[in-house]
Amino acid sequence: MKKIFLTLIIIISDIILAQIPIQEFNFNGTLHNTKNTISFTGAENYVPDRMGNEKSAQRLTNKALEAVIDNLPQKYASRTITIWVKMNDISTPNYIWGYGSAYNAQYFGLLQQGTTTSNSDLSLAGWGSSNDLIVNVPLIKNIWYQYSITFDGTISKIYRNGELLKYIKGMSRDTKGTIFRLGEINTTIGVNADIDDLKIYNVALSDKEIYDLYESSKQPATTLASNTKEIVVNKENEKIHSDLATPIIKPTVLSSKKIEIFSQGQKILSNNVQDINLNQLPEGTYLLKVSNLPSKKVTSK
């Protein structure tokens, strides 16, 4: 009985420990990992993170950071990699991260393709088109997104903001390499983005664990004025659904009103006198702030 109990304790302990990242970089004033054992090399450029904390994220503008990480998952080993990214330019590709060799199935990297529309291809690259997992997603620059990738030895998955976007079973993975790069694919640099909170696991986190990780690390909702309304954009009929008295309102702005739309506490659209173009917004939940514009006064002496 004691042996059985001890075995159960060991199994439970292993499960708990498995959820701890093997590498974590929070970029809070340093390029070192949280254990202070490994550091990225490259020019530092600290900027505020998604919470507004100064010098708590890295800005990569056509430059890359590299780190030698000996315990990166290799070949077909299970793994999870999560990172927060804010694209400062979406017209050209953003090579988010990658490691491995430039040979068939030996690479493992994430990139967001450039776009001139509101959508872009997000790619888990395995070097060779037959080894890539690609999904088309809405994309807005200057918005923080959490990207998560998992691989359990058989199934590859892509998540964004805790939501599973796409998965594929049986895709070959033969990852080989210990140089982890931010802002470049293999040795090709291409990025204009802020990055933060990189975590690497040697297990494939579950859908719930990915969602919980996002929920626990996302930016808290900003408290706006009392006349702020929560809205959900429905792209099919392009109307705004509100939880206030009027269930559906047209996205029309009167000349005496100022309308601002927020996502994750950040203003993404503002319009004083013209209609707001909802085609610019992907589906999601937003905050709508309606304010009276200052009245014009004529004074005389």
LOTOR-342818 format. One record per residue (C-alpha): residue in one letter; x, y, z. Coordinates in steps of 0.1 Angstrom, whole numbers. Layout:
! LOTOR-342818
NODE code  east north    up
NODE    A     X     Y     Z
...
This chain:
! LOTOR-342818
NODE code  east north    up
NODE    M     0     0     0
NODE    K    28    24     9
NODE    K    45    17   -25
NODE    I    13    24   -43
NODE    F     8    56   -24
NODE    L    44    67   -31
NODE    T    40    59   -68
NODE    L     8    81   -69
NODE    I    27   109   -52
NODE    I    55   107   -78
NODE    I    31   106  -107
NODE    I    11   136   -94
NODE    S    44   155   -87
NODE    D    56   148  -123
NODE    I    23   161  -137
NODE    I    26   193  -117
NODE    L    62   199  -125
NODE    A    56   192  -162
NODE    Q    35   224  -164
NODE    I    65   246  -154
NODE    P    84   261  -184
NODE    I   119   248  -189
NODE    Q   128   283  -201
NODE    E   111   317  -194
NODE    F   121   351  -206
NODE    N   100   381  -193
NODE    F   123   408  -207
NODE    N   118   430  -176
NODE    G   149   451  -180
NODE    T   171   421  -190
NODE    L   176   396  -218
NODE    H   184   368  -193
NODE    N   159   341  -185
NODE    T   142   341  -151
NODE    K   168   317  -137
NODE    N   196   340  -149
NODE    T   214   311  -166
NODE    I   209   319  -203
NODE    S   207   353  -221
NODE    F   197   364  -256
NODE    T   224   383  -274
NODE    G   218   413  -296
NODE    A   210   450  -293
NODE    E   186   457  -264
NODE    N   156   480  -271
NODE    Y   133   481  -241
NODE    V    97   494  -245
NODE    P    65   492  -223
NODE    D    48   459  -222
NODE    R    11   452  -227
NODE    M     4   463  -192
NODE    G    21   496  -197
NODE    N    51   487  -175
NODE    E    82   506  -187
NODE    K   112   486  -200
NODE    S    94   453  -198
NODE    A    93   442  -234
NODE    Q   117   441  -264
NODE    R   112   460  -297
NODE    L   126   443  -327
NODE    T   129   465  -358
NODE    N   147   446  -386
NODE    K   170   431  -360
NODE    A   171   398  -342
NODE    L   180   383  -308
NODE    E   196   349  -304
NODE    A   201   325  -275
NODE    V   218   291  -272
NODE    I   194   269  -253
NODE    D   207   234  -249
NODE    N   175   218  -236
NODE    L   152   229  -265
NODE    P   129   200  -275
NODE    Q   145   180  -303
NODE    K   133   157  -331
NODE    Y    97   146  -324
NODE    A    97   155  -286
NODE    S    67   172  -272
NODE    R    68   210  -267
NODE    T    48   242  -261
NODE    I    61   277  -270
NODE    T    41   308  -260
NODE    I    49   344  -266
NODE    W    32   378  -266
NODE    V    36   399  -298
NODE    K    25   433  -310
NODE    M    30   439  -347
NODE    N    41   475  -354
NODE    D    40   468  -392
NODE    I    19   441  -409
NODE    S    27   450  -445
NODE    T    58   428  -444
NODE    P    63   394  -428
NODE    N    71   392  -391
NODE    Y    94   363  -383
NODE    I    84   358  -347
NODE    W   107   329  -335
NODE    G   123   298  -347
NODE    Y   150   271  -341
NODE    G   164   241  -359
NODE    S   181   234  -392
NODE    A   172   246  -427
NODE    Y   164   210  -439
NODE    N   132   191  -445
NODE    A   112   189  -413
NODE    Q   142   199  -391
NODE    Y   130   234  -385
NODE    F   104   247  -360
NODE    G    93   283  -363
NODE    L    64   308  -363
NODE    L    58   336  -387
NODE    Q    30   360  -395
NODE    Q    29   368  -432
NODE    G    27   404  -444
NODE    T    -7   417  -456
NODE    T   -24   447  -472
NODE    T   -58   436  -460
NODE    S   -73   428  -426
NODE    N   -63   391  -428
NODE    S   -29   374  -428
NODE    D   -15   338  -430
NODE    L     0   326  -397
NODE    S    25   298  -403
NODE    L    41   271  -382
NODE    A    71   265  -404
NODE    G    88   231  -406
NODE    W   110   239  -436
NODE    G    93   225  -467
NODE    S    57   234  -476
NODE    S    45   199  -468
NODE    N    57   205  -432
NODE    D    40   238  -426
NODE    L     8   244  -407
NODE    I    -9   275  -421
NODE    V   -41   293  -409
NODE    N   -55   326  -422
NODE    V   -64   350  -393
NODE    P   -76   386  -389
NODE    L   -47   409  -380
NODE    I   -45   444  -367
NODE    K   -12   462  -360
NODE    N    -4   477  -326
NODE    I   -25   451  -308
NODE    W    -9   426  -284
NODE    Y   -16   389  -292
NODE    Q    -5   358  -274
NODE    Y     7   331  -298
NODE    S     9   295  -286
NODE    I    23   265  -304
NODE    T    20   229  -291
NODE    F    33   196  -305
NODE    D    27   163  -287
NODE    G    48   141  -310
NODE    T    19   136  -334
NODE    I    -4   166  -334
NODE    S     7   202  -342
NODE    K   -16   230  -329
NODE    I   -16   268  -333
NODE    Y   -34   291  -308
NODE    R   -39   328  -305
NODE    N   -52   345  -274
NODE    G   -60   311  -259
NODE    E   -82   300  -289
NODE    L   -72   270  -310
NODE    L   -70   282  -346
NODE    K   -59   250  -364
NODE    Y   -43   216  -358
NODE    I   -30   188  -380
NODE    K   -21   152  -372
NODE    G     8   132  -385
NODE    M    29   161  -398
NODE    S    66   151  -398
NODE    R    88   168  -371
NODE    D   125   162  -369
NODE    T   137   194  -352
NODE    K   175   197  -348
NODE    G   191   228  -333
NODE    T   198   247  -301
NODE    I   199   283  -313
NODE    F   166   300  -306
NODE    R   160   331  -327
NODE    L   136   360  -322
NODE    G   129   381  -353
NODE    E   144   357  -379
NODE    I   137   325  -397
NODE    N   169   304  -399
NODE    T   193   334  -406
NODE    T   168   357  -425
NODE    I   158   387  -404
NODE    G   124   402  -409
NODE    V   104   417  -381
NODE    N    89   450  -368
NODE    A    72   441  -336
NODE    D    73   442  -298
NODE    I    78   408  -280
NODE    D    73   398  -244
NODE    D    69   368  -221
NODE    L    85   339  -240
NODE    K    79   305  -224
NODE    I    92   272  -236
NODE    Y    78   239  -222
NODE    N    89   203  -228
NODE    V    53   191  -228
NODE    A    23   198  -250
NODE    L    -1   219  -229
NODE    S   -38   210  -232
NODE    D   -64   233  -247
NODE    K   -76   243  -212
NODE    E   -41   250  -200
NODE    I   -34   272  -231
NODE    Y   -66   291  -224
NODE    D   -59   295  -187
NODE    L   -24   307  -195
NODE    Y   -38   334  -217
NODE    E   -65   344  -192
NODE    S   -40   347  -164
NODE    S   -16   368  -184
NODE    K   -38   390  -206
NODE    Q   -41   427  -201
NODE    P   -69   436  -175
NODE    A   -99   454  -190
NODE    T   -95   491  -187
NODE    T  -121   509  -167
NODE    L  -136   535  -189
NODE    A  -162   562  -183
NODE    S  -197   553  -171
NODE    N  -211   557  -206
NODE    T  -188   530  -220
NODE    K  -206   501  -237
NODE    E  -194   466  -243
NODE    I  -199   455  -279
NODE    V  -196   424  -301
NODE    V  -189   429  -338
NODE    N  -209   406  -360
NODE    K  -192   407  -394
NODE    E  -222   391  -412
NODE    N  -245   420  -408
NODE    E  -219   446  -398
NODE    K  -240   459  -369
NODE    I  -230   466  -333
NODE    H  -247   445  -306
NODE    S  -249   464  -273
NODE    D  -259   453  -238
NODE    L  -276   486  -232
NODE    A  -312   497  -239
NODE    T  -310   496  -277
NODE    P  -301   461  -287
NODE    I  -287   470  -322
NODE    I  -273   503  -332
NODE    K  -260   515  -366
NODE    P  -223   524  -365
NODE    T  -230   560  -374
NODE    V  -212   589  -357
NODE    L  -230   622  -352
NODE    S  -209   654  -356
NODE    S  -215   662  -319
NODE    K  -202   628  -307
NODE    K  -168   611  -305
NODE    I  -167   573  -307
NODE    E  -136   553  -296
NODE    I  -133   515  -298
NODE    F  -109   497  -275
NODE    S   -94   462  -275
NODE    Q   -75   448  -245
NODE    G   -76   483  -230
NODE    Q   -60   499  -261
NODE    K   -77   523  -285
NODE    I   -78   509  -320
NODE    L  -103   531  -337
NODE    S  -115   567  -332
NODE    N  -138   587  -353
NODE    N  -154   621  -347
NODE    V  -176   628  -377
NODE    Q  -177   599  -401
NODE    D  -190   563  -401
NODE    I  -167   537  -385
NODE    N  -157   510  -409
NODE    L  -163   477  -391
NODE    N  -145   459  -419
NODE    Q  -113   470  -402
NODE    L  -122   448  -372
NODE    P  -120   410  -368
NODE    E  -147   392  -348
NODE    G  -143   397  -311
NODE    T  -154   417  -280
NODE    Y  -146   454  -278
NODE    L  -153   484  -257
NODE    L  -172   513  -272
NODE    K  -168   548  -256
NODE    V  -192   575  -267
NODE    S  -183   611  -256
NODE    N  -198   645  -263
NODE    L  -175   668  -282
NODE    P  -167   702  -266
NODE    S  -192   727  -278
NODE    K  -180   756  -298
NODE    K  -184   790  -281
NODE    V  -183   825  -296
NODE    T  -170   851  -272
NODE    S  -168   889  -276
NODE    K  -151   916  -257
